[in-house]
Amino acid sequence: TGGGAETGVGAGNVRPAGIDKKRVQKAEKKLMHLVGKAILDFGMIKHGDRVMVGLSGGKDSLSMLHLLLALQKKAPISFDVGACTVDPQTPEYDPSVLIDYLKGLGVPYFYESQAIIAQASCSMTPGKVSICAFCARM
């Protein structure tokens, strides 16, 4: 492809030039196997299920989304994949780039904006609880 980038196995993935293609493919294959095995072993997804990925836009949630999309194409069962982002209304976080990205992937996307940061600042005792602990208990 042009511009020194190659497309990876996951839908829409782009690898920078200079990355060992065989090594990446081996890692992708291993991840696909492990995730597929966990889904099967624990009965996480059944035929006709609708799976929603909580998507922050970080590498973990985007990796999970791409793994599920790739598994969706290969699985012996049919299931739907969608994504949802909760915007905590902080200037440091702008999930708006995900809208076009997910549209390009053809993934149904749900966006919810909640004043989590404002709620946390009113509810938390300074120095006692982290914002992560606050959100985990919402």
N, C-alpha and C positions, 0 to 999 in steps of 0.2 A: 504494500500500500504506500501511498505518498506520504511525505512529511516525516519519514523515519519512525513510524509507529506500525505495530502489527495488531491485528484483532485477535483477542483471546477466545477461548472456548465459550466463556459466559457471554450471554447476549449483551453486546455493547461494550465489552471490556476492551480497553486499549492498553497495550504494553509499550513502554518507552523502548526506543532502539537500544541495542546493547544487552538486552535481557536474554539469557539462554532459553530459547524456545522449547527445547526438549525438557529442560528442568522445570519450566513452568507447566508444561503439559503433564508431566509426571505428578507434580503437586496438585494440579487440578483434578486429575484422575483419582488420586488418593483421597482428596477431600470429598469428591462425588461419591466414592465408595463408602467412606465412613459415615457421611450424612445419610446416604441411602440405607445403609445397614441399620443405623440408629432408628430411622423412621420405620423400617420394617420390624426390627426387634421389639420396639416399644409401641407399635401400632399407632403411631402419631398421625398418620394421614391415611384416610380410607377413601374408596371410590366415591366420587361426588362431593368430597369436602371442599370447602372454600377456606383457603389459608390466607391470613392477613399478617404481613410482615410489618412490625413497628420499625419505621425507617427514619433514622436521624440524619442520614447522609454520610455517616462515617464509614470506615472500611469494614467494620464488623457487620452492620446491618445491610450494607450494599452487597457484601460477599454472600450473606445468607439469601438475599433476594435472588442473586444470580445463580446460586447453587439450586434453589428451588425451581427457578425457571428452566434450568438445564435438566433437572430431574423430571420436571413436568413433561418434557419432550420424550424422555426415555422410559418413564415408568409404565408398568403394565396396567395401571389404573389411571382414571381421569380425575383431575382435581384443578381447581382454579386458584390463582395467586393474585393477591392485591397488596397494596401498601398503604400505610397510614402514617402521617407525621403529626405530632402535637407540637405546635410552636409555643414555647413558654413565654413569648413576648419579651425577649431580651435583645438589646441591640447587637450583642456578640453573635447571635445565631440567626442566619437567614436561610430558611429552607426553600425559598422560592425557586431556586435553580432546579429543584427536584421535579417541579411541575412539568416542564418541557422534557426533562430526561425520561421520566416515566411514560409520558405521552409517546415519546419516540420508541420506547420498548413495548408499547401496547399494554401496559399494566394499569389496571384501574387504580386510581390514586385518590385517597381521602385526606383532606387537610383540615386540621382542627386547631384553632388558635385559642389558647387559654392563658389568662393572666397569672400563671404559676409563680413567676418571680415576685410579683406584687403580693400575692397571697402568702408566699413564704416569708417575705420581709415583715408582714404583719403578724404572722403566727409563730415564728421561730424565736427562741431565746438566743440572743447573740452569743457565739462561742460555745454553745451547748450541742447543737445539732447541725450537721452539714446539710447543704441543699439536696444532696443525693439521698440522704436518710429521709428528708422531708418528702421528696417525690416518691420514694419507695413506699411510703405509708399513706399516700393519697388514695 
